[in-house]
Amino acid sequence: MASLEQLLHTVVSRNASDLHLVVGRPPVLRLTGRLRSLDLPTLEAKDTEQFVGQITPENYRKEMDEVGGADFGYAFGDLARFRVSVYREKGGYGITMRLLPSKFMTFEEIGLPQSVKNLLYLRRGLVLVVGPTGCGKTTTLATMLNFINEEMDRHIITIEDPIEYYHPHKKSIITQRELGSHVPSFAEAIRRGLRMDPDVMLVGEMRDLQTMEAAITAAETGHLVFATLHTTGSAKTVNRIIDAFPVQQQEQIRAQLSTSLAAVLSEELLPRTDGSGIIAAFEIMVMTPSIANLIREGRAHRIDSDIQTGRKYGMITLDDFMLDLYREGKVDYDEMIRRAQDTTTLQAKIKEMSR
């Protein structure tokens, strides 16, 4: 059986996004979005148990015993860092290790529109980066924070579970805090962070009501706050936040969001047509008086139409972004249609193109 070190070398050399170690299968890599088994023996329960023992820090072993799993960061020497999920399952233990890029990507490398840079100069407001698990939210946020770090003198506080990118101090000061190791919860970390003279805060995930409340308050009180949510699209994101609150608070939250929300970036990853990897597509919503009014009045479902007509503000729908990639030959038709928000309208635009 290959050692864990050999497996991680393979992940790095082949630039796989993930390594899966489960009982009953050989080690599996995710390459350009697809699962590929390595030509190695099938893993047995004793193999995955040994791997778990090798990489799981003592304090996380207790968590795994109590709740059946744990997530943490793992440094593979100077070669790479991984986000690790260890868990118990029917065959024994399983491990998923996600390779974190060793260098910060540029806006151009990610494909982020230059208009997004304007958001990074804001002094206050809530910027949400949303999308399904594994869509690149962490990498996008790391690029944005690195830009602030290089270009501005700010105190940036990150609250993560676990810390994924290590940010060195550049023009800014960066304080990175990890759930479990440094702070007990996102909400508590935000409240304590407000006493640390921050300019910018990154909240790894707005996963509960208390965290949402704390993040919105931080944005209202003169801080630039970045956070993630597992939602798709700006309208759904706004409704997801509002619906998380009790009915009697929802009118107040709509009012708060209308003044504190600065932008929503919704992200998807698509395979490139040439098979060389993946490419990101974005929906970008920037707060305008019209969108603020829609949120206040409980008409968030109308936000999409404002995005469609808001290119002059740097806005674009996910479908239009993917259509631009399709025109450039970077993604194929089937992949674009599979992820489309409005398939009928997108197909009509493609027919119009071919006339």
matplotlib code that plots the C-alpha trace (Angstrom):
import matplotlib.pyplot as plt

x = [0.0, 1.3, 2.1, 0.1, 3.2, 3.3, -0.4, -0.1, 2.9, 0.7, -2.1, 0.4, 2.2, -1.1, -2.7, -5.8, -8.4, -9.2, -8.0, -10.6, -9.6, -12.4, -12.7, -13.4, -11.9, -8.4, -7.3, -9.4, -8.4, -10.7, -9.1, -10.8, -14.1, -14.1, -13.2, -10.3, -9.1, -5.4, -3.8, -3.3, -4.7, -8.2, -8.1, -9.0, -10.4, -6.9, -5.4, -7.8, -7.6, -3.8, -4.1, -6.5, -4.1, -1.2, -2.8, -5.5, -4.4, -5.1, -7.8, -9.7, -9.6, -11.8, -14.2, -14.3, -15.1, -17.9, -19.6, -18.3, -16.1, -13.7, -12.4, -8.9, -6.0, -3.0, 0.4, 2.3, 5.8, 6.5, 4.8, 1.2, -1.7, -4.8, -8.3, -9.0, -12.3, -12.0, -15.2, -16.6, -18.7, -20.0, -16.7, -14.6, -12.9, -12.9, -10.8, -11.3, -8.3, -8.7, -5.6, -5.3, -3.4, 0.1, 0.0, -2.6, -4.2, -4.7, -8.1, -7.1, -6.3, -9.6, -11.6, -13.0, -14.1, -12.0, -15.2, -15.0, -11.9, -14.0, -15.7, -12.4, -11.9, -15.2, -14.9, -18.0, -20.6, -21.3, -19.9, -21.2, -19.5, -21.9, -22.3, -22.3, -19.5, -16.3, -17.2, -14.1, -15.4, -12.4, -9.9, -11.9, -11.9, -8.2, -7.5, -9.6, -8.0, -4.6, -5.3, -6.4, -3.3, -1.0, -2.6, -4.0, -3.1, -5.9, -6.3, -7.8, -9.3, -10.2, -12.4, -12.1, -13.0, -10.2, -7.6, -7.0, -4.7, -1.9, -1.7, 1.6, 1.5, 2.1, 0.7, -2.0, -1.9, -3.7, -5.0, -6.2, -8.3, -9.5, -12.7, -12.0, -8.3, -8.7, -12.4, -15.5, -17.9, -18.1, -20.6, -18.4, -15.3, -17.0, -18.1, -14.6, -13.1, -14.9, -12.8, -9.6, -9.7, -10.5, -11.1, -11.9, -13.4, -13.7, -16.3, -15.7, -19.4, -22.6, -24.0, -26.4, -28.7, -26.2, -23.4, -25.7, -26.7, -23.1, -21.9, -24.7, -24.0, -20.3, -21.0, -23.4, -20.9, -18.3, -16.4, -16.0, -17.2, -16.7, -18.7, -19.9, -23.2, -24.1, -26.7, -27.0, -27.9, -28.4, -32.1, -32.0, -29.1, -31.1, -34.2, -32.1, -30.8, -34.2, -35.9, -33.4, -34.8, -38.1, -41.1, -41.3, -37.7, -37.8, -38.9, -36.1, -33.5, -34.8, -34.2, -30.7, -29.7, -30.9, -28.3, -25.5, -25.3, -22.8, -22.6, -23.3, -20.9, -22.4, -19.8, -19.9, -17.1, -17.3, -14.8, -12.9, -13.6, -10.0, -9.8, -7.1, -9.0, -11.9, -13.0, -15.1, -18.4, -19.9, -23.1, -22.4, -24.9, -23.9, -26.2, -28.1, -31.0, -33.4, -32.1, -32.1, -35.8, -36.6, -35.1, -36.9, -40.2, -39.8, -39.5, -36.1, -37.3, -37.1, -33.4, -32.5, -34.1, -32.1, -28.9, -29.8, -30.0, -27.1, -24.0, -23.0, -22.7, -20.5, -23.4, -23.9, -26.1, -24.6, -26.2, -24.7, -21.3, -21.5, -22.7, -19.6, -17.4, -19.3, -18.8, -15.1, -15.0, -14.0, -17.0, -19.3, -23.0, -24.2, -22.2, -23.5, -27.2, -26.9, -26.0, -28.3, -30.7, -33.1, -32.6, -35.3, -33.9, -30.3, -31.2, -33.0, -29.9, -27.8, -30.2, -30.0, -26.2, -26.3, -28.5]
y = [0.0, 3.5, 5.7, 8.9, 10.9, 9.2, 9.8, 13.5, 13.8, 12.4, 14.9, 17.8, 16.5, 15.9, 19.0, 17.1, 19.1, 16.3, 13.0, 10.5, 7.6, 5.2, 1.5, -0.7, 1.5, 2.3, 5.9, 8.3, 11.7, 14.4, 15.7, 18.5, 17.7, 13.9, 11.1, 8.9, 5.8, 5.3, 2.1, 0.9, -1.8, -1.4, 0.2, -1.8, -0.6, -0.8, 1.4, 4.3, 4.0, 4.3, 7.4, 9.0, 8.4, 9.9, 13.2, 14.0, 16.4, 15.2, 17.9, 16.8, 13.1, 13.9, 15.8, 12.8, 10.5, 12.7, 13.7, 11.2, 13.6, 16.6, 19.2, 20.8, 22.1, 20.0, 21.3, 18.8, 20.2, 23.2, 21.6, 22.2, 22.7, 20.6, 21.1, 17.7, 16.1, 12.8, 10.8, 7.5, 5.6, 2.0, 0.6, 2.2, 5.6, 7.9, 10.9, 13.7, 16.0, 19.1, 20.6, 24.4, 26.3, 27.2, 30.7, 33.4, 33.7, 37.0, 38.4, 37.5, 33.9, 33.4, 35.3, 37.8, 41.0, 44.0, 45.8, 43.6, 45.5, 48.5, 46.6, 46.1, 49.8, 50.1, 51.2, 49.4, 46.9, 43.2, 41.3, 37.8, 35.1, 32.3, 29.0, 25.2, 23.4, 23.2, 26.0, 28.1, 30.5, 30.1, 30.8, 33.8, 35.3, 34.6, 36.6, 39.5, 39.6, 39.3, 42.3, 44.4, 43.2, 44.3, 47.6, 49.1, 49.6, 47.7, 45.4, 42.3, 39.6, 36.2, 33.7, 30.3, 26.6, 25.7, 28.3, 27.5, 30.1, 31.6, 35.3, 37.0, 40.6, 43.0, 46.5, 45.3, 43.5, 40.1, 38.3, 34.8, 32.9, 29.3, 27.9, 25.4, 26.4, 30.2, 30.9, 28.9, 30.1, 32.5, 34.8, 35.1, 35.7, 38.6, 40.1, 39.9, 41.0, 44.3, 45.2, 44.6, 47.7, 45.9, 47.4, 44.2, 40.9, 37.6, 35.2, 31.7, 30.8, 32.5, 29.1, 30.2, 33.0, 34.4, 34.6, 36.4, 38.9, 39.6, 39.9, 42.4, 44.4, 44.5, 45.8, 48.4, 49.7, 50.7, 47.6, 45.8, 42.2, 39.3, 36.1, 32.9, 31.1, 27.8, 29.4, 30.1, 33.5, 36.9, 36.8, 33.3, 34.5, 37.6, 35.4, 32.7, 35.3, 36.9, 33.5, 32.5, 35.1, 34.8, 36.4, 39.3, 40.3, 39.9, 43.5, 44.9, 42.5, 43.6, 47.2, 46.4, 44.4, 47.1, 49.5, 47.0, 44.6, 45.9, 43.0, 39.3, 37.2, 33.8, 31.4, 28.2, 26.1, 24.6, 22.2, 23.9, 22.7, 21.9, 19.6, 21.7, 22.2, 24.3, 27.9, 30.0, 31.8, 34.5, 36.3, 39.8, 41.9, 45.4, 47.2, 50.1, 52.3, 50.2, 46.8, 48.3, 49.2, 45.7, 44.2, 46.6, 45.9, 42.1, 41.8, 40.1, 37.9, 41.0, 41.4, 39.3, 41.8, 44.6, 42.6, 42.0, 45.7, 46.7, 46.1, 49.8, 49.1, 46.1, 43.6, 40.4, 37.4, 33.9, 33.0, 36.0, 35.3, 31.7, 32.8, 35.1, 32.0, 30.0, 32.7, 32.6, 28.8, 28.2, 26.1, 23.8, 24.1, 21.2, 22.3, 25.8, 24.7, 22.3, 25.2, 27.8, 29.7, 30.5, 27.8, 29.1, 32.7, 31.5, 29.2, 32.1, 34.2, 31.5, 31.2, 34.9, 34.7, 32.1, 34.2]
z = [0.0, -0.9, 2.1, 2.7, 1.8, -1.6, -2.2, -1.3, -3.7, -6.4, -5.6, -5.8, -9.0, -10.9, -9.5, -8.3, -6.4, -3.9, -2.6, -1.3, 0.9, 1.6, 2.5, -0.5, -3.2, -4.2, -3.5, -5.7, -7.1, -8.4, -11.6, -13.6, -11.8, -12.4, -10.0, -11.1, -9.1, -8.8, -10.0, -6.4, -4.1, -2.6, 0.8, 3.8, 7.2, 8.8, 6.0, 6.5, 10.3, 10.0, 7.8, 10.2, 13.0, 11.1, 10.3, 12.9, 15.7, 19.2, 19.9, 16.7, 17.6, 20.6, 18.3, 15.9, 18.8, 20.0, 16.7, 14.2, 12.2, 12.2, 9.8, 10.0, 8.0, 7.2, 6.1, 3.8, 4.6, 2.4, -0.6, 0.0, 2.4, 2.6, 4.0, 5.6, 6.5, 8.5, 9.4, 10.5, 8.1, 7.6, 6.5, 9.2, 8.6, 5.5, 4.6, 2.1, 1.5, -0.6, -2.1, -1.4, -4.0, -2.7, -4.2, -4.4, -7.8, -9.6, -10.7, -14.3, -13.4, -11.6, -14.2, -11.8, -13.6, -12.8, -11.5, -8.4, -7.3, -6.7, -3.9, -2.1, -1.6, 0.3, 4.0, 5.1, 3.9, 3.6, 0.5, 0.1, -2.0, -2.5, -4.3, -3.8, -1.9, -4.0, -6.3, -5.5, -2.9, -0.7, -3.5, -4.7, -1.2, -0.7, -3.9, -2.8, 0.7, -0.8, -3.1, 0.0, 1.8, -1.0, -1.9, 1.4, 5.0, 6.8, 9.8, 8.4, 10.7, 9.3, 11.1, 9.5, 10.0, 9.4, 8.3, 4.7, 3.2, 5.3, 4.7, 5.5, 6.7, 3.7, 3.6, 6.0, 9.3, 9.0, 12.1, 11.4, 13.9, 13.7, 15.1, 17.9, 18.3, 18.9, 19.1, 20.0, 17.3, 14.3, 16.1, 19.2, 17.1, 15.3, 18.5, 20.0, 16.7, 16.8, 19.8, 17.9, 15.7, 12.5, 9.1, 7.2, 8.5, 6.8, 8.2, 6.8, 6.7, 7.9, 9.0, 11.8, 12.9, 15.5, 12.9, 10.4, 13.0, 14.1, 10.5, 9.5, 12.7, 11.9, 8.4, 9.7, 12.2, 9.7, 8.7, 5.4, 6.0, 3.6, 4.2, 2.4, 2.1, 0.4, -1.8, -5.5, -6.9, -5.3, -4.9, -3.2, -0.9, 0.3, 0.9, 2.7, 5.2, 5.8, 6.2, 8.8, 11.2, 13.2, 11.3, 13.8, 13.0, 9.2, 8.4, 10.5, 8.8, 5.4, 6.4, 7.7, 4.6, 2.3, 3.9, 4.8, 1.9, -0.7, -3.2, -3.8, -6.0, -6.9, -8.3, -10.4, -11.8, -15.3, -17.1, -19.9, -23.4, -24.0, -21.0, -19.3, -16.1, -14.8, -15.2, -12.9, -13.9, -11.7, -11.1, -9.7, -7.9, -6.7, -4.3, -6.0, -4.6, -6.7, -5.3, -1.8, -2.3, -3.6, -0.4, 1.9, 0.3, 0.3, -3.5, -3.7, -6.5, -8.7, -8.1, -11.2, -13.6, -12.0, -12.5, -16.2, -16.8, -14.5, -16.6, -16.2, -12.4, -13.0, -12.7, -14.7, -14.5, -14.2, -17.6, -19.4, -17.9, -19.1, -22.5, -22.8, -21.9, -24.5, -27.2, -26.4, -26.8, -23.2, -22.1, -24.1, -24.7, -22.6, -19.5, -19.8, -20.2, -17.3, -14.9, -16.5, -14.2, -17.1, -19.8, -22.2, -22.3, -22.6, -25.6, -27.2, -27.0, -28.5, -31.4, -31.9, -32.0, -34.8, -37.1]

ax = plt.figure().add_subplot(projection="3d")
ax.plot(x, y, z, "-o")
ax.set_aspect("equal")
plt.show()
